[in-house]
Amino acid sequence: MAYTYLITGATSDVGRALIERLLQSAPADTLVLAQGCGDLAKMAELCRRYPGQLRTYDVDLSDRAKVDAFVEMLAADAPAPTHFIHLPALPVVNTKFKAFDQRRFDLDLEIEVHSAVRLCKAVLPAMARAKFGRVLFIQTSYTIGCPPKNTAAYVMAKSAIGGLVKSLAVEYAKFGVTVNCVAPSMMETNFLKDTPDLIVQAAAEDNPMGRNATPADVVPAMTFLLSDEAGFITGVTLPVTGGSAIV
């Protein structure tokens, strides 16, 4: 079976690292459908290195009509995805709840949660018919145990993703479709651009391994959950935390 990976949020640091890992030794008929939003220039080097195996799409996931148009475009022009990886989220903003930004929270829900629902509705039927599929989300260690203060919006959105994963895992297990999450601790990527340096440094110092995570720590776990070998693992939220969150 030729594999087609639909990756939303593919232009992120984690997305690009995952694409590199998936394609570096993949058969020539492997295809990645990579979504970004206004930042597809970040994919130029990968497109150059993997011609014919990477298609990019500029789609605003905060706009439901554009998500629906994206789904229609994929249905018309691309093979049905065998794997769906959903990565997008707005950067974390640390703020007290009394200053909760409802507009920004609603935007993050559209990008992270509502688009995930619409895309899952589009790709899961074909996976179920094929009796094979892999669906993977990125959550956060903040949903494991006690979250840090001043992260209510982020934790709520990620918790919604966790609920979706568990529900879909149970419903689609009988069709050979697995649905899982990775839950990294603080990861040093562009995602932290709005997080104060002191918070980033403190997280590294508090981690049992003495540092924060990187995409190189997280992508191997993602690759495993997407693999054929992980076919009996579903509904899992896998911490990748250096020991800072243990279940």
N, C-alpha and C positions, 0 to 999 in steps of 0.2 A: 504493500500500500504506500502510495506517495503521500507524504505528510505536508499539510498546509497549516501554518501557524498564523493566526490572527492575533496581533499584539497591539493593544491600545496603550497609549502612553509610551510608544516605542522610542521616542526621541529622548526620553529621560536617560540619566546615566545608567540606571539598572536595565532599562530597555535595550540600549545599545550593547551593553555587555552581554545580555542574554542572547541577542541576535548573533553576536560574534561567536558565542559558545555553541549555539545551535547549528550554525552554518559551516563552522571551520572544518568539520569532517563529515558533513551530511551528504547523502546522495545528490546527484545533480538535479533530480526532479523535486527536491524539497523547495517549498515556496514560503516566503514570509510576507504577509500583508501587514504593513507597518503604518499605524496612524500617529500623526502628530498634529499640532495646531500652531501654524505660523512659524514653525521652527524646523522645517524639513531639511534645511541646509546642514543640520547636524548629521544627517544620514548620508551625506555625499560620499564620504570615504568608504562606508560599508557598501553603498551601491556600486562604487568603482571596483571594490574587491570581489563582490559577488554578483556579477551581471546576470540578469535573468532569474535570479533567485529572490530578489527583494523588490517589492512594489510598495511605493509610499503613497499615502493619502493625507491630505490636509483637511481635517474635519474638526469643527468646533463641537465638542461633546456636551457643552452647556446648552446647546440649541436642539430641542427634541426633533424638530423638522429636519435638521441637518443630519442627525443620527439616523433617522428613518431613510433619508436619501442615501446615506452611506451604506446602509443595509441593502437597499435596492441595487446600488452600484455593484456591491460584492456579489449579490445573487446573479447579476447579469454577466459579470466579467471575470469572475474568479472561481476556482474550485471551492467546494464546501470545506470550511475549516475543519481539520481533525483535532486541532488544539486551539484554545482561546485563552489568552493571557491578558488580564486587565490590570493596568498599572497606574492610571492617571489619578492625580489628587492635587489640590492646591497646597502650596507650601504651608508648613505649620506656622501659626501665629500664636505666640504665647501671650495670653491676655486674661485678665480676671473676668469672671462671669458677668459682673456688673457692667462690663464694657462689651458684652457679647454682640458681635456683628451679624445680625440676622440675614442681611442681604448676602454677605460673603458665605455664610453657612448654607443658604439655599443654593448658591452657585456651586459650592463644593458637592452638595448632594446631587445636583444635576450631572456634574462631571464624573463623579465617583460611583454613585449608587444608581440613579435613574438610567444612565446610559448603560450600565452593566446589565440591568434588568432587560432593557430593550435588545441589547446585543445577545444576551443569553436566549431570549425568546426566538431570536433569528437563527442561532447556530445549533442549539441543542436538538431540535427535531431531526436534522440530518445526521448528527452524531448517534442519536438513538436508533435510527434506521440502519446505520452502518455497524451497530453494536460495538462501537469504539469511539472514545473521545477523551480528551483531557482538558479540564478547565482549571485555571489557576489565578488566584488573586494575591495581592500583597496587602497584608494587614499591618499590625504593629504590636510590639511587645507591650505597648501601653494598655492593651486590652487584656493583658494577663496579670492578674493580681491588682495591686494598687497603682493607678496611673499617677503621673506627676500632676502637680497643680497647674491650673491655668491652660488646660488643653481640652476643654469640654467639647468644642466644635469638632476637633480632630478625632477624639475618642468616640464621639457619637457616630460620625460617618463611618469610621472603621468598624464599629460594632455592628452597624447595619450590614456591612459586607460579610461579617462573620455569620450573621443570621441567614443571609442568602446562601452562603456556602453550605451550611449544615442542612438546610431545607432541600437544596438541589442535590446534594450528595445522596440523601436518602431516596429521593424520587427517581434518580437516574442510575443508581447502582446496578439495577437489574438489566440495564442496557449496555453495560460495559463502559459507562462514562464515569470518570472520577472527577471530583470537584474538591479542591484543596486550597489552602492558604500557606504562605510563609509569613512569619511575623518577626521581622528584624527589630533589634534594638536600634538606638540612634545610629543612623548611617550617614557617613560624611560624603554627601553629594550636594549638588546644586539645590536640592530640596530644602536645605537648611539655610538658604540665603537670608531669610528673615528671622532666624533664630540667633539671639545674642551669643557672641563667642564664649562668654563666661558659662552659659548653659551647656554649650557643646563641650567645653573643657571639663566641666564638672561631671558630665555623663561619662566621659572617657576615664576620668579618675575613679569613678565609682564602679566601673565595670570590673569584674574579677580578672579579666585579661588585660586591664590597664589601657584599653583603647576603645574607640567606637568601631562599629562595623563598616565595611566597605562593600561595594558591589561584588568584588571578588570573593567575599565571604558568603554572600547570599545567593548568587547565581548558581553555584553547584547544587544547592538544595532545591532550587527551582527546577533545574534541569532534571534532577532525579524524579521529582513529582510529576514531571511531564513525560517520563520515559515509559517504555513498555514494561519494565521491571516493577513499576509502582502500580500495577493494575489492581492490586487488592488493598490499596490504601486510598481511602476517600473520607471526606468530612473532617479532615485533619487540619489543625492550625499548627504548623511546625515552627517553634521558636528558633531563631538564629540570632543568638544574643550574647555569646561569650559567657554565659552563665548568669547574666543579670536578671533573667526571668526564666524560671524553671517550673515545668508542669509535670 
